[in-house]
Every structure is written in structure tokens, then in C-alpha cells.
Amino acid sequence: MIPTIYLEEDRVCILNQNLLPARVEYERAANYKELMVAIKELKVRGAPLIGVTAAYGIALAMENYSGDKGDLTDYFNNAAGEFASTRPTAVNLFWAIERMKKVFEANPNVDLKYLRERLWAEAKIICAEDINNNMLIGENGQKLFPPQARILTICNAGALATCGYGTALGVIRSAHKHNKVRQVWVCETRPVLQGARLTVWELVEEKIPVSLITDSMAAFVMQQGKVDLVVTGADRIAANGDAANKIGTYGLAVLAQYHRIPFYIAAPFSTIDLNIPSGEMIKIEERDQEEVRRIGGNYITLPDVNVYNPAFDITPAQLITGIITEAGVVEPPFREGLLRIKGM
Ligand code: MRU
């Protein structure tokens, strides 16, 4: 499986996902600001990977610290705040930053070398836990698949969106290992094309049968009886089970209900935000209008047309059949189930 992020002598290397599938190229961040830009520009993307990148980024920021940069705590909080401002929707980002903050606060008055080691270690643990959780999600989720399953998904919730294996795509990967996958329908995922560029690439690498469709074809494919279940990732799941994910997910959930097709969300605990009672309170990122005006750098419309470009939407809990986590599958009513599974 291709690494999305790794360390080389305390330097952070990331796979630039904007170049996929044409080129597999890694970039070595010279400083933490470059990692912030990488998150904003979607060089690294996907809720869990954004969190891990911020964790490594905070460790790198401390590596970049020297006495002339002011008070250490102010410097740390500033760097953490800068990462928190990169993308608003995926709660994994804020969750990972909190974990790094806890390590910082638990180590007052230690020498800088020791503090740096602790921070690098925590970032590595977050990354390793992510892979482990994804494999558990995969195993839990594959049990829901019928034999010869035809699955529909959107965006990329695969190895590329995580430190490895993936969430929704991890479930498909596990089901494939159990010989349960006949076919995966991948929605292209306009405007950034994570489905066409990234998910197709991952599935082809794994030799899992895949067909690419444009987003607007999903309804017809379902109507033709060619989809047995839908599984997607999530960027934030509210306490009542409402789930934010890539724009287009909500539409798929409505369609799935109409066609009586099970609709699953696969996500780790770090994506569940029990502080938010319902999806209405989830901040939806609005991205640059140019993402919609162009494809592959070329204008497909008038260069100055007004564009609305929300990057995510919210799927109401009542459209979700189950939430697949590392600790098992949560079924409705989600509020009780999520609390129980998070041990609260
Ligand atoms: O804008 P992106 O590419 O970061 O959006 C990614 C998604 O919407 C994923 O489905 C989600 O983050 C889950 S990734 C395991």
C-alpha cells in the first residue's frame, strides 16, 4: 500500500495527491507552513490524513522553533491555531491537534529535545492507530456485504485519505479479500474528482473491479438494479448520526433510500463529534470558485461566472443504515449507539 505521509530524519514527506494518477511524487516539507499549505491545497486530503498531517506539522513546527521566536507556549499555540484554520469540516483535524496539545501541556519545563521527541512520538502513534482502526473498520464492515456485492462509493475514503488501508475503501478492500466484491461503482466526484483520480487508481492497483460513472449517473445505475449497497466515508458525524461528507453524498443517500439500497458510513471514532448535537452545526467548507469553473486547468464555462462551491454536504441520520466503526457497526438510533460505542 502506498504511504501518504512518512518521516525522513525528522522531515515530513507527503504524497502530492493533486498530481495523481498521472504522477506519484513526494514532497519534503522544509517547514510547518508548507504542510499547512499542503492541507489547504488538497495535496493531502481526507479527514484522517488531514489530522495526521497537522500532528506531524505541529511536531515539525517545534523542530523549527528557536529562542528568538518568542515564548514557547505562544509559539506552540500559534502553530496549532494555524493548522486549525486550514480546513473547517473534518473534525479529525481538531481532534489530532488536541492530542498534540495534551502532550505539550503534559510536559512543562522539560528540555526542548525531550519535548520534541514526545511530539514526534505522538504523531507517529496517531498515524499507526489510524491504520489499525481502518483494518478493524474494514473487517467489521465487510460482514455487511452480500456475496457478489456491487458497491457504490463517492470521493476517496481510501488509503490515500488516511495513513493506510482507508475507511470506506478499507471496507471494500476487506470484502474483496473475502471474495465478496463483484464490482465497485465510483462516482467521479466533481469538482475535485477524488473519485475519478484517486479511488479508481487505488482500486485498479488492488485489482478490484471498478467502473467510473459521472455523479449524475448514480440514480440510473441504482434504478437499473445494479447497486447492492452504498458505502462512503465521513468528515464529521454529529451525536445524532448526521454525517458530513463530500458534496454529493447526501444525494446518494436520498437515492439509496428511494431504491431501498442500504447506505453505510465508515469512519473511525476520531470522526465522531459528540459535542455537536446535529448536522446543522457542522461548518461546511466553501472552496475557491475556480475549482468548478475549470477541469484540469481548462475553463469549461465563462471565466467570471458566479459559482457556489460547498465542498461537503450533510446526510441526515434517518437516511443512514449503519455507521461502521473500529468497535463495530452502530445502527439507529445513533445517539445511544454512538455514546455506547465511545464508552460514554
Ligand atoms: O475534500 P477532501 O478530499 O478532503 O474530502 C474527503 C472526503 O470527503 C472523505 O470522504 C472523508 O474525508 C473521509 S476520508 C477517510
Residues whose N, C-alpha, C, O or C-beta is under 5 A from the ligand:
A	BS01	MRU	R45 G46 A47 P48 C155 N156 A157 A161 T167 Q194 G233 A234 D235 N245 K246
